[in-house]
Amino acid sequence: MKDVKVLSFELWFLAFGSAFLAFMVFGCDKSLQTTDHPGSSFVDDLVPGAVRIIREGLADDNPQIRAKAIEVVATTQRTKLMPKVQRLLKDDFVPVRFAAALAVGDMEYHLTESSIKQLLKDPDENVRIAASYAMNKISPPGSSELFGKAISGSDQTVRANATVILGKSGDKSALKLLYWSLRDKDSNDKVRFNAAEAIAMLGDERIYPKLWTMLISAYADDRAMGIKAMGALGTEHAKNALITMLDDNILEVRLAAAEQLGALKDTTGEPEVLDVFTKSLTAGLDKKDIEHVNMLTALAIGQIGTDRLTKFLPELLKNESKLVRIAAAKAVFQCQTAK
């Protein structure tokens, strides 16, 4: 029987990993298993509720929720919500301004140019490099000098953020800086992991052996980060490596692998996600760990998008956790786009 121990749960804003990144299951409900094929309009019917959840998230009192809602807007290209994101460029909290500036760059949202120029003078260096990324996207060409300084500085959070942004930039000339950051003895684990993922995002297949060592780490957190980076690399070898992670003994690692495979248009991980609803995989977990599994499950559904999985989205959209509802809203948008 597979071990269902969970990973440590860290909602980490300044490195945007999300990324990212961190996301998450309620027990089996027989009432949710009666419809195998919801129909083509099923996801469309969920969109208004998903939009409402993200609107509420952007206005939430908790900066953690605001930052995560911003990320969803950018990731799912919800242009109509960008005016609300634009207002958050002046938020009191650094992670929120940082996320908003990245969203402007990701969306190439030109209407914010004057606001972004103001953020180039922000007192926080993390916000300044995010603003520089945005400016380079909406008004190229721009200077990369700021990133070189940030990635070699003493502040590990700034360095980690700089590596993420260089990966998002699409500029392969950044590979030299990223490999330096990966190998520098002064880089902490967060910086090195982000650098590896950024290199993968830029499509450099030389990073594959490093990512493989992450997948075979004894630490589940390392494996989860390696999975995310393999998904970013997206080669056939990377996909095959992800498939092997569906047999991991940690539930959240399996869900992360299923999500990344889904992003690569491979539904092999669907049974792992279904197991969350049909088996008692969360039995004995505390509330925080169940929330984490719910978030990861919602994200995997969004990427895989099969009828057998999307039928569970309504309950996730009504989950008591705001973070789970935001993850489910993201999944709705992704499923709608993929139709």
C-alpha positions in Angstrom: 0.0 0.0 0.0 1.4 3.4 -0.9 2.6 5.7 1.9 0.5 8.8 2.0 2.8 11.0 4.1 2.6 14.6 2.9 5.2 17.1 2.0 6.0 20.1 4.1 3.6 22.9 3.2 5.2 26.3 2.4 3.3 29.0 0.6 6.3 30.8 -0.8 5.5 34.1 -2.4 8.8 35.9 -3.2 10.2 33.0 -5.3 6.8 32.8 -7.1 7.2 29.1 -7.3 4.9 28.4 -7.1 5.4 28.8 -7.8 3.7 28.1 -7.6 4.0 27.5 -6.7 2.0 24.9 -3.7 -1.5 23.4 -4.4 -4.2 20.9 -3.1 -8.9 16.8 -1.1 -11.9 16.0 0.5 -13.1 12.5 1.2 -14.9 10.3 -1.2 -18.5 11.5 -1.7 -20.7 9.0 -3.5 -23.0 11.8 -4.7 -20.1 13.1 -6.8 -19.6 9.8 -8.7 -22.9 9.5 -10.5 -22.0 11.3 -13.7 -19.2 10.0 -15.9 -19.7 12.5 -18.7 -20.8 16.0 -17.5 -21.3 17.2 -21.0 -19.6 19.9 -23.2 -21.3 22.8 -21.4 -20.4 21.6 -17.9 -17.2 23.6 -17.5 -18.7 26.7 -19.1 -21.4 26.7 -16.4 -18.7 26.8 -13.8 -16.9 29.8 -15.2 -19.0 32.6 -13.6 -18.4 31.1 -10.2 -14.7 30.7 -10.9 -14.5 34.4 -12.0 -16.3 35.4 -8.8 -13.8 33.5 -6.7 -10.8 35.2 -8.3 -12.4 38.6 -8.0 -12.9 38.0 -4.3 -9.4 36.8 -4.0 -8.0 39.9 -5.6 -9.8 42.0 -3.0 -9.2 39.7 0.0 -7.7 41.1 3.2 -5.1 38.4 3.2 -2.1 39.3 1.0 -1.4 35.6 0.5 -4.8 35.2 -1.1 -4.3 38.3 -3.2 -1.0 37.1 -4.5 -2.3 33.7 -5.4 -5.3 35.2 -7.2 -3.0 37.4 -9.2 -1.0 34.4 -10.3 -4.2 32.7 -11.5 -5.1 35.7 -13.6 -1.7 35.7 -15.3 -1.5 31.9 -15.8 -4.9 31.6 -17.3 -4.7 34.9 -19.3 -7.9 36.5 -17.8 -7.4 39.9 -19.4 -10.7 41.3 -18.1 -9.4 41.0 -14.6 -6.2 42.8 -15.3 -7.6 46.3 -14.2 -8.0 44.8 -10.7 -4.5 43.5 -10.8 -3.2 46.9 -12.0 -4.5 48.4 -8.8 -2.5 45.9 -6.8 0.7 47.3 -8.2 0.3 49.8 -5.3 -0.4 47.2 -2.7 1.2 47.7 0.7 2.7 44.2 0.7 5.8 43.3 -1.3 4.7 39.8 -2.4 1.5 41.3 -3.9 3.3 44.1 -5.8 5.8 41.5 -7.0 3.1 39.1 -8.2 1.2 42.0 -9.9 4.3 43.2 -11.7 5.0 39.7 -13.0 1.4 39.4 -14.1 1.8 42.6 -16.2 4.8 41.2 -17.9 3.3 37.7 -18.5 0.2 39.3 -20.0 2.1 42.0 -21.8 -0.5 44.4 -20.4 0.5 47.7 -21.9 -2.1 49.8 -20.1 0.0 49.6 -16.9 3.2 51.1 -18.4 3.2 54.3 -16.3 2.5 52.3 -13.1 5.3 49.9 -13.9 7.7 52.7 -14.4 6.9 53.9 -10.9 7.7 50.4 -9.6 11.2 50.6 -11.1 11.9 52.9 -8.1 10.2 50.7 -5.5 12.1 50.5 -2.2 12.2 46.7 -2.5 14.6 45.0 -4.9 12.3 42.1 -5.5 9.6 44.4 -6.8 12.2 46.4 -8.9 13.3 43.3 -10.7 9.7 42.2 -11.3 9.0 45.7 -12.7 12.0 45.5 -14.9 10.8 42.2 -16.3 7.4 43.7 -17.0 8.9 46.7 -18.7 11.0 44.4 -20.9 7.8 42.7 -22.0 5.7 45.7 -22.7 8.3 48.1 -24.0 11.3 46.2 -25.3 14.2 46.2 -25.6 15.3 46.6 -22.0 18.4 46.2 -19.9 19.4 42.9 -18.2 22.0 44.6 -15.9 19.6 44.7 -13.0 19.1 40.9 -13.2 22.9 40.3 -13.2 23.3 42.4 -10.1 20.3 40.7 -8.4 21.4 37.2 -9.1 24.9 37.7 -7.7 23.9 39.7 -4.7 23.9 38.6 -1.0 20.1 38.4 -0.6 19.0 34.8 -1.3 15.4 35.7 -1.8 16.3 38.3 -4.4 18.6 35.8 -6.1 15.8 33.2 -6.1 13.4 35.6 -7.7 15.9 36.7 -10.2 16.4 33.2 -11.4 12.7 32.6 -11.8 12.3 35.8 -13.8 15.2 35.0 -16.1 13.5 31.6 -16.8 10.2 33.4 -17.6 12.0 35.9 -19.9 12.6 33.4 -22.7 16.0 34.9 -23.3 18.6 32.1 -23.7 21.4 34.5 -23.2 20.5 34.3 -19.6 21.7 30.6 -19.4 25.2 31.7 -18.5 24.0 33.6 -15.5 21.7 30.8 -14.5 24.4 28.1 -14.7 26.6 30.3 -12.6 23.9 30.7 -10.0 23.3 26.9 -10.0 26.9 26.2 -9.3 27.8 29.1 -7.0 28.7 27.8 -3.5 27.0 30.8 -2.0 23.6 29.9 -3.5 21.2 28.3 -1.1 18.9 25.4 -2.1 16.0 27.7 -3.1 18.3 29.5 -5.5 19.7 26.4 -7.0 16.4 24.7 -7.5 14.9 27.8 -9.1 18.0 28.1 -11.3 17.5 24.5 -12.5 13.9 25.1 -13.3 14.7 28.4 -15.1 17.2 26.6 -17.3 14.6 24.0 -18.1 12.1 26.7 -18.9 14.6 28.0 -21.4 14.7 24.6 -23.1 18.3 23.7 -22.3 18.4 19.9 -22.3 21.8 19.8 -20.6 19.9 20.3 -17.3 18.2 16.9 -17.5 20.8 15.0 -15.4 20.5 17.6 -12.6 16.7 17.3 -12.7 17.0 13.6 -12.6 19.0 13.8 -9.4 16.2 15.8 -7.9 13.7 13.1 -8.8 15.7 10.4 -7.0 16.3 12.5 -3.9 15.4 11.0 -0.5 13.5 14.2 0.2 9.9 14.5 -1.1 10.2 18.3 -1.4 13.2 17.9 -3.7 11.3 15.4 -5.9 8.3 17.7 -6.2 10.5 20.6 -7.3 12.3 18.3 -9.8 8.9 17.3 -11.2 7.9 20.9 -11.8 11.2 21.5 -13.5 10.9 18.3 -15.7 7.5 19.6 -16.7 9.0 22.9 -17.7 11.7 21.1 -19.8 8.9 19.1 -21.6 11.1 16.8 -23.7 10.2 13.1 -24.3 12.8 12.1 -21.8 11.4 14.5 -19.3 7.9 13.1 -19.8 9.1 9.5 -19.3 10.8 10.6 -16.1 7.5 12.1 -14.9 5.7 8.9 -15.6 8.1 7.0 -13.2 7.1 9.4 -10.5 3.5 8.2 -10.6 4.7 5.3 -8.5 6.2 7.5 -5.8 5.2 6.5 -2.2 4.2 10.1 -1.4 0.7 11.1 -2.5 1.6 14.8 -3.2 4.5 13.8 -5.4 2.2 11.6 -7.4 -0.3 14.4 -7.8 2.5 16.8 -8.9 3.6 14.3 -11.5 0.1 13.9 -12.8 -0.3 17.6 -13.1 2.9 18.1 -15.1 2.1 15.2 -17.4 -1.3 16.8 -17.9 0.4 20.1 -18.9 2.3 18.0 -21.5 -1.0 16.7 -22.9 -0.5 13.2 -21.3 -3.4 11.9 -19.2 -1.4 8.9 -17.8 -1.8 10.4 -14.3 -5.6 10.5 -14.3 -5.9 7.3 -12.1 -3.7 8.9 -9.4 -6.0 11.9 -9.2 -9.2 9.7 -9.2 -7.8 7.7 -6.3 -8.0 10.8 -4.1 -11.8 10.7 -4.5 -12.4 6.9 -4.6 -10.0 5.8 -1.9 -9.4 7.0 1.6 -6.0 8.5 0.8 -6.4 11.4 3.2 -7.5 9.4 6.2 -5.6 10.4 9.2 -4.3 13.7 7.8 -4.7 17.0 9.6 -6.7 19.9 8.2 -3.7 21.7 6.8 -2.4 18.6 5.0 -5.9 17.8 3.5 -6.0 21.4 2.2 -2.6 20.9 0.6 -3.8 17.7 -1.1 -7.0 19.4 -2.2 -5.0 22.2 -3.9 -2.7 19.8 -5.7 -5.7 17.7 -6.8 -7.5 20.8 -8.2 -4.3 21.8 -10.1 -3.9 18.3 -11.6 -7.6 18.3 -12.7 -7.0 21.7 -14.5 -4.1 20.3 -16.5 -5.6 16.8 -17.3 -9.1 18.0 -17.9 -10.9 14.7 -18.6 -14.6 14.4 -17.9 -14.0 11.8 -15.2 -12.0 14.5 -13.3 -13.8 17.7 -14.1 -17.0 16.4 -12.5 -15.3 16.9 -9.1 -14.7 20.7 -9.7 -18.0 21.9 -8.3 -17.2 20.6 -4.8 -13.7 22.0 -4.9 -15.1 25.4 -5.9 -17.2 25.2 -2.7 -14.4 24.1 -0.4 -14.0 25.9 2.9 -10.4 26.9 2.1 -9.9 30.0 -0.1 -6.7 28.6 -1.5 -8.5 25.4 -2.6 -11.3 27.5 -4.2 -8.7 29.6 -6.0 -6.9 26.4 -7.3 -10.3 25.0 -8.4 -11.1 28.3 -10.2 -7.8 28.1 -12.0 -8.7 24.5 -13.1 -12.0 25.7 -14.5 -10.3 28.3 -16.6 -7.7 25.8 -17.8 -10.4 23.2 -18.7 -12.4 25.8 -20.5 -9.5 27.0 -22.6 -8.5 23.4 -23.5 -12.0 22.6 -24.9 
